[in-house]
Amino acid sequence: MKKTYRDLSPAELNALQVFAKEHGRKWRDELSMVYWYNARPFRDKSGNLHPELHRLRNDLGPTWLYSFKMPVAA
């Protein structure tokens, strides 16, 4: 049976989109293996801290991350 997860808040989705844009195609691996594995905070290129990513790590974890599909902009 496939596990279901809660919906993301707009801030969480935005943080993921910013991270993905800055890290390219392999963003999931970078987030999971570097930032989440080491519990490292993420600051974007503008210097903004995104604690939402740490919250996602604690709440949903890497299994969720690899099943997550980034919404396509309309």
C-alpha positions as CSV (number, residue, x, y, z in Angstrom):
1,M,0.0,0.0,0.0
2,K,1.4,3.4,-1.0
3,K,1.9,5.8,1.9
4,T,0.2,9.2,1.7
5,Y,1.8,12.4,3.0
6,R,0.4,15.7,4.1
7,D,0.2,18.6,1.7
8,L,3.0,21.1,1.6
9,S,2.5,24.6,2.8
10,P,3.2,27.4,0.3
11,A,6.4,28.3,2.2
12,E,7.6,24.6,2.0
13,L,6.9,24.3,-1.7
14,N,8.6,27.7,-2.3
15,A,11.7,26.5,-0.4
16,L,11.9,23.3,-2.5
17,Q,11.4,25.2,-5.7
18,V,14.2,27.7,-4.8
19,F,16.5,24.8,-3.8
20,A,15.8,22.9,-7.0
21,K,16.4,25.9,-9.2
22,E,19.8,26.6,-7.5
23,H,20.9,22.9,-7.6
24,G,19.6,21.7,-11.0
25,R,18.6,18.2,-12.1
26,K,20.2,16.4,-9.1
27,W,18.6,18.6,-6.5
28,R,17.0,15.7,-4.6
29,D,20.3,14.0,-4.2
30,E,22.0,17.2,-3.1
31,L,19.2,18.0,-0.6
32,S,19.1,14.5,0.9
33,M,22.8,13.5,0.9
34,V,24.3,16.9,1.8
35,Y,21.8,19.1,3.5
36,W,19.5,16.6,5.2
37,Y,22.1,13.9,6.0
38,N,24.3,16.5,7.8
39,A,21.3,18.5,9.1
40,R,22.8,21.5,7.3
41,P,20.7,24.7,6.9
42,F,20.1,26.0,3.4
43,R,20.7,29.6,2.5
44,D,19.8,30.6,-1.1
45,K,22.0,32.8,-3.2
46,S,20.4,35.9,-1.8
47,G,21.3,34.8,1.7
48,N,17.7,33.9,2.8
49,L,17.6,31.0,5.2
50,H,14.9,28.3,4.4
51,P,14.1,26.5,7.7
52,E,11.1,24.9,5.9
53,L,13.5,22.3,4.4
54,H,14.7,21.2,7.8
55,R,11.1,20.9,8.9
56,L,10.4,18.7,5.9
57,R,13.4,16.5,6.7
58,N,12.1,16.0,10.3
59,D,8.4,15.6,9.3
60,L,8.5,13.6,6.1
61,G,12.0,12.4,5.5
62,P,14.0,11.1,2.5
63,T,11.4,8.5,1.4
64,W,8.9,11.3,0.9
65,L,11.5,13.4,-0.9
66,Y,12.2,10.7,-3.6
67,S,8.4,10.2,-4.2
68,F,7.7,13.9,-4.4
69,K,6.9,15.3,-7.8
70,M,7.5,19.0,-8.3
71,P,4.3,20.7,-9.6
72,V,4.6,22.1,-13.1
73,A,3.9,25.8,-13.4
74,A,0.7,26.5,-15.3
